[in-house]
Amino acid sequence: MAAEASTPAAPAAGSSGGRRDGLWLLIIWIVLSVVGCLLVYFVWGPHIPPGDMSTSAANQQFDLTVLGTIATPVVIGVLLYFGWAIAFWRQKPGDETDAAPIHGSARISALWITVTAVIVLCLAVFGTYELIEPAGSGSGQGPQPIFQHGLPPAASDTSWTPNSNNLLQVQVIAQQWAFTYRYPQFGGFETTDLVLPVGQAVQFNVTSLDVIHDFWAYQLGVKADANPGVNNIAYTTAYHTGGFTVRCDELCGIWHGAMYDYGSVVSATDFMNWAHSSEIKLASVTKMLPPYALTYDPTVLAQVGKVNEQLGLTSAGGGYYNPADPEQP
């Protein structure tokens, strides 16, 4: 009896040798989660791609920052639990006894289902709002993007109802394997240079002359498929001047990886000077172009080879296809 009285009691569930593991895990998790969320949102968030060069890019950066902040406590919880188990719940050398049996808990199950359901539903609401409200009137949504009606033009940065009285039209024309850009408000000239003014809303009308491409102006946060015979609309307003990269993000043939170029955002004065000088310089090329339209039929563009040569697209032999392409039209 004396020997039995001196035998130490087995540790209670949720504790190890008197240490309340559940309580310690909860406290440490809360502290690390608060610190981690603050670091992700305020320190890492402003540096998350694609940056804040434009309205669309800033919206995407905000979305990724919010999602990263929400994911932080989950990641910390998994890593903390894993590390705690390795540090304190390892099997002792020579201990071959079974662990204490663990039974299901209706309270924990109900709490788990409730919390995860609330998180998923909140993310669904957040995602739907972000898709419709900030970028609803044009984010590569086809020829008839969703508009938010009844809002003043001053709200365009947040509700994306662009002020059509001050909207720059830029047509993006994709072909194997280059992008060209038409500016209908400046005589409809076509150029390989994509230049935009800072602070002015831009409407991209994206189409293709041959196969499916994808117009991806990375730092601007603009991405829209370029489908032949289809006008795909996307909007943005540049916040800052500087350069950005344009890539094709849809496998479009053997030279898809080389289908990229660079654009620039300049001041309003510099843009107007560039646009007017380009209109004059390319006047002879513009005469060979068909009238401006939202889509084109390449089979009836008799002068397209000469136009491409004038624009410097000689790698494709003045046509749509590189001479080395095994398949010619």
C-alpha positions as CSV (number, residue, x, y, z in Angstrom):
1,M,0.0,0.0,0.0
2,A,2.9,2.4,0.9
3,A,4.5,1.6,-2.5
4,E,1.2,2.3,-4.3
5,A,0.8,5.6,-2.4
6,S,4.2,6.8,-3.5
7,T,3.6,6.1,-7.2
8,P,3.1,9.4,-9.1
9,A,-0.1,9.9,-10.8
10,A,-0.2,9.8,-14.6
11,P,-0.2,13.2,-16.3
12,A,-3.6,14.6,-17.0
13,A,-4.7,15.0,-20.6
14,G,-3.4,18.2,-22.1
15,S,-0.4,18.3,-19.7
16,S,3.1,16.9,-19.6
17,G,4.5,16.4,-16.1
18,G,2.3,19.2,-14.7
19,R,2.7,21.4,-17.7
20,R,-0.6,22.4,-19.3
21,D,0.3,22.0,-23.0
22,G,-3.0,23.1,-24.4
23,L,-2.9,26.4,-22.5
24,W,0.7,27.1,-23.4
25,L,0.0,26.2,-27.1
26,L,-2.9,28.6,-27.1
27,I,-1.0,31.5,-25.5
28,I,2.0,31.1,-27.7
29,W,-0.2,30.7,-30.8
30,I,-2.1,33.9,-30.1
31,V,1.1,35.9,-29.5
32,L,2.8,34.6,-32.6
33,S,-0.3,35.1,-34.7
34,V,-0.7,38.7,-33.7
35,V,2.9,39.5,-34.4
36,G,2.9,37.5,-37.6
37,C,-0.3,39.1,-39.0
38,L,1.1,42.6,-38.2
39,L,4.3,41.8,-40.0
40,V,2.6,40.3,-43.0
41,Y,0.1,43.1,-43.5
42,F,2.3,46.1,-42.7
43,V,5.8,45.0,-43.5
44,W,5.5,42.3,-46.2
45,G,2.2,43.5,-47.8
46,P,3.6,46.6,-49.5
47,H,6.2,44.5,-51.3
48,I,3.9,41.7,-52.5
49,P,3.8,41.5,-56.3
50,P,2.6,42.9,-58.6
51,G,3.0,46.1,-56.6
52,D,1.0,49.3,-56.6
53,M,1.9,50.8,-60.0
54,S,-1.7,51.0,-61.0
55,T,-5.3,50.6,-59.7
56,S,-5.6,47.0,-60.8
57,A,-2.1,46.1,-59.4
58,A,-2.9,47.8,-56.1
59,N,-6.2,45.9,-55.8
60,Q,-4.4,42.6,-56.5
61,Q,-1.7,43.4,-54.0
62,F,-4.4,44.2,-51.4
63,D,-6.2,40.9,-52.0
64,L,-3.0,38.9,-51.7
65,T,-2.1,40.8,-48.5
66,V,-5.4,40.1,-46.9
67,L,-5.2,36.4,-47.9
68,G,-1.7,36.2,-46.6
69,T,-2.7,37.8,-43.3
70,I,-5.6,35.3,-42.9
71,A,-3.3,32.4,-43.7
72,T,-0.6,33.4,-41.2
73,P,-2.4,32.1,-38.0
74,V,-3.1,28.8,-39.8
75,V,0.5,28.3,-40.8
76,I,1.8,29.3,-37.4
77,G,-0.6,26.9,-35.7
78,V,0.5,24.0,-37.8
79,L,4.2,24.7,-37.4
80,L,3.8,25.4,-33.7
81,Y,1.9,22.2,-33.0
82,F,4.5,20.2,-35.1
83,G,7.4,21.8,-33.2
84,W,5.8,21.3,-29.8
85,A,5.2,17.6,-30.6
86,I,8.8,17.1,-31.5
87,A,10.1,18.9,-28.5
88,F,7.8,17.6,-25.7
89,W,5.8,14.7,-26.9
90,R,8.5,12.4,-28.2
91,Q,8.7,8.8,-27.0
92,K,11.2,8.5,-24.2
93,P,14.1,6.0,-24.7
94,G,13.0,2.5,-23.6
95,D,9.4,3.5,-23.2
96,E,7.3,1.0,-25.1
97,T,4.0,1.7,-23.3
98,D,0.9,2.9,-25.2
99,A,-0.2,6.5,-25.0
100,A,-3.3,7.5,-23.3
101,P,-6.4,6.8,-25.4
102,I,-8.0,9.9,-27.0
103,H,-11.7,10.0,-27.7
104,G,-13.6,12.4,-29.9
105,S,-15.0,15.6,-28.5
106,A,-18.3,16.9,-29.7
107,R,-17.5,20.4,-28.5
108,I,-14.2,20.5,-30.4
109,S,-15.8,19.1,-33.5
110,A,-18.6,21.7,-33.5
111,L,-16.1,24.5,-32.8
112,W,-13.9,23.3,-35.7
113,I,-16.8,23.0,-38.2
114,T,-18.2,26.4,-37.2
115,V,-14.8,28.3,-37.4
116,T,-13.8,26.8,-40.7
117,A,-17.3,27.4,-42.2
118,V,-17.2,31.0,-41.1
119,I,-13.7,31.5,-42.6
120,V,-14.7,29.9,-45.9
121,L,-17.9,31.9,-46.2
122,C,-16.1,35.2,-45.4
123,L,-13.5,34.4,-48.0
124,A,-16.2,33.7,-50.5
125,V,-17.9,37.0,-49.8
126,F,-14.6,38.9,-49.9
127,G,-13.5,37.2,-53.2
128,T,-16.9,38.0,-54.8
129,Y,-16.8,41.6,-53.7
130,E,-13.2,42.1,-54.9
131,L,-14.0,40.5,-58.3
132,I,-17.1,42.7,-59.0
133,E,-16.4,46.0,-57.2
134,P,-12.7,47.1,-57.8
135,A,-12.3,45.4,-61.2
136,G,-15.9,44.7,-62.1
137,S,-16.0,47.0,-65.1
138,G,-13.1,45.4,-66.9
139,S,-10.6,42.8,-65.9
140,G,-10.4,40.8,-69.1
141,Q,-14.1,40.0,-68.8
142,G,-15.0,40.0,-72.5
143,P,-16.6,42.7,-74.7
144,Q,-19.3,43.5,-72.2
145,P,-17.7,43.9,-68.7
146,I,-19.8,44.3,-65.6
147,F,-20.4,47.9,-64.8
148,Q,-21.3,49.4,-61.4
149,H,-24.1,51.8,-62.4
150,G,-25.2,54.9,-60.5
151,L,-21.8,55.8,-59.1
152,P,-20.1,59.1,-59.7
153,P,-16.9,59.3,-61.9
154,A,-14.9,60.3,-58.8
155,A,-15.5,56.9,-57.4
156,S,-13.8,55.2,-60.4
157,D,-10.6,54.3,-58.5
158,T,-12.6,52.1,-56.1
159,S,-15.7,51.1,-57.9
160,W,-14.2,51.0,-61.4
161,T,-16.8,53.0,-63.2
162,P,-14.4,54.9,-65.5
163,N,-15.1,58.4,-66.6
164,S,-15.6,57.9,-70.3
165,N,-14.9,61.6,-71.0
166,N,-11.3,61.1,-70.0
167,L,-10.7,57.5,-71.0
168,L,-7.7,56.6,-73.1
169,Q,-8.4,53.9,-75.6
170,V,-5.5,51.5,-76.4
171,Q,-6.1,48.4,-78.6
172,V,-3.8,45.5,-78.0
173,I,-3.3,43.4,-81.1
174,A,-1.6,40.0,-80.6
175,Q,-0.1,37.9,-83.3
176,Q,2.5,35.2,-83.6
177,W,4.7,36.4,-81.9
178,A,4.4,40.1,-81.0
179,F,2.1,42.7,-79.6
180,T,1.2,45.9,-81.4
181,Y,-0.9,48.7,-80.1
182,R,-3.4,51.1,-81.8
183,Y,-4.4,54.5,-80.5
184,P,-7.7,55.3,-82.1
185,Q,-7.9,58.8,-80.5
186,F,-4.7,59.8,-82.3
187,G,-5.5,58.9,-85.8
188,G,-5.5,55.1,-85.2
189,F,-1.7,54.7,-85.6
190,E,-0.3,51.3,-84.7
191,T,3.0,50.9,-83.0
192,T,5.1,48.3,-81.1
193,D,5.6,50.8,-78.2
194,L,3.1,50.8,-75.4
195,V,3.2,54.2,-73.7
196,L,0.6,55.3,-71.1
197,P,0.0,58.5,-69.2
198,V,0.1,58.6,-65.5
199,G,-3.1,59.3,-63.7
200,Q,-5.4,58.7,-66.6
201,A,-7.9,55.8,-66.9
202,V,-7.0,53.4,-69.8
203,Q,-9.3,51.0,-71.6
204,F,-7.5,48.1,-73.2
205,N,-9.3,46.5,-76.1
206,V,-7.5,43.1,-76.5
207,T,-7.8,41.0,-79.6
208,S,-5.8,38.6,-81.8
209,L,-5.1,38.1,-85.5
210,D,-4.3,34.4,-85.4
211,V,-4.3,32.1,-82.4
212,I,-5.2,32.6,-78.7
213,H,-2.7,34.8,-76.9
214,D,-2.8,36.5,-73.5
215,F,-1.9,40.1,-72.8
216,W,-0.2,40.3,-69.4
217,A,1.1,43.7,-68.3
218,Y,2.6,42.4,-65.1
219,Q,3.4,45.4,-63.0
220,L,0.1,47.0,-64.1
221,G,-1.9,44.0,-62.8
222,V,-3.6,43.8,-66.2
223,K,-4.2,40.3,-67.7
224,A,-6.7,39.5,-70.6
225,D,-6.9,36.8,-73.1
226,A,-6.4,37.8,-76.7
227,N,-8.9,35.8,-78.8
228,P,-9.3,36.1,-82.6
229,G,-12.5,37.8,-83.5
230,V,-13.2,38.9,-79.9
231,N,-12.7,42.2,-78.1
232,N,-11.7,41.6,-74.5
233,I,-11.8,44.7,-72.2
234,A,-9.6,45.5,-69.2
235,Y,-9.1,48.8,-67.4
236,T,-6.4,50.4,-65.3
237,T,-5.1,53.7,-64.1
238,A,-1.4,54.1,-63.5
239,Y,-0.4,55.6,-60.2
240,H,3.4,55.9,-60.9
241,T,5.7,56.5,-63.8
242,G,8.2,53.9,-64.8
243,G,8.6,50.8,-67.0
244,F,6.6,47.5,-67.0
245,T,6.8,44.2,-68.7
246,V,4.3,42.8,-71.2
247,R,4.3,39.0,-71.8
248,C,2.1,36.6,-73.6
249,D,0.7,34.2,-70.9
250,E,-1.0,31.7,-73.2
251,L,0.9,29.0,-75.0
252,C,0.6,30.3,-78.6
253,G,3.3,28.4,-80.6
254,I,6.9,27.6,-80.8
255,W,8.1,31.2,-80.1
256,H,5.7,31.8,-77.3
257,G,8.5,32.3,-74.8
258,A,10.0,35.1,-76.8
259,M,6.7,37.0,-77.1
260,Y,7.3,39.8,-74.7
261,D,8.2,43.5,-74.7
262,Y,8.2,46.5,-72.4
263,G,6.0,49.4,-71.9
264,S,6.3,52.7,-70.0
265,V,4.2,55.1,-67.9
266,V,5.1,58.7,-68.5
267,S,3.8,62.1,-67.5
268,A,0.7,63.4,-69.2
269,T,2.8,66.0,-71.1
270,D,5.4,63.5,-72.3
271,F,2.6,61.1,-73.4
272,M,0.9,63.8,-75.5
273,N,4.2,64.7,-77.1
274,W,4.9,61.1,-77.9
275,A,1.4,60.4,-79.2
276,H,1.4,63.4,-81.5
277,S,4.9,62.8,-82.8
278,S,4.1,59.1,-83.4
279,E,0.9,60.0,-85.2
280,I,2.9,62.1,-87.6
281,K,5.8,59.7,-88.0
282,L,3.6,56.7,-88.7
283,A,1.1,58.5,-90.9
284,S,2.3,56.6,-94.0
285,V,1.9,53.2,-92.2
286,T,-1.5,54.2,-90.8
287,K,-2.7,54.7,-94.4
288,M,-2.1,51.0,-95.1
289,L,-4.1,49.9,-92.0
290,P,-7.7,49.0,-92.2
291,P,-10.1,51.4,-90.4
292,Y,-10.0,51.1,-86.7
293,A,-12.3,48.3,-85.4
294,L,-12.5,46.2,-82.3
295,T,-11.6,43.0,-84.2
296,Y,-9.9,42.3,-87.5
297,D,-10.0,39.5,-90.1
298,P,-6.3,38.8,-91.0
299,T,-7.3,37.0,-94.2
300,V,-8.4,40.3,-95.8
301,L,-5.6,42.5,-94.6
302,A,-3.6,42.6,-97.8
303,Q,-1.1,45.1,-96.6
304,V,-0.3,43.4,-93.3
305,G,3.1,42.2,-94.3
306,K,4.2,45.7,-95.3
307,V,2.8,47.1,-92.1
308,N,4.7,44.6,-90.0
309,E,7.9,45.4,-91.9
310,Q,7.4,49.1,-91.3
311,L,6.9,48.4,-87.6
312,G,10.1,46.4,-87.4
313,L,8.5,42.9,-87.1
314,T,10.8,41.4,-89.7
315,S,11.5,38.3,-87.6
316,A,8.2,36.9,-88.9
317,G,9.1,37.6,-92.5
318,G,6.6,40.4,-92.7
319,G,3.7,38.1,-91.9
320,Y,2.2,36.4,-88.9
321,Y,4.4,33.3,-88.9
322,N,8.1,32.9,-88.5
323,P,9.6,31.4,-91.7
324,A,11.1,28.5,-89.6
325,D,7.6,27.5,-88.4
326,P,6.8,24.1,-89.9
327,E,3.2,25.1,-90.3
328,Q,2.5,28.0,-92.6
329,P,-0.9,29.5,-93.4
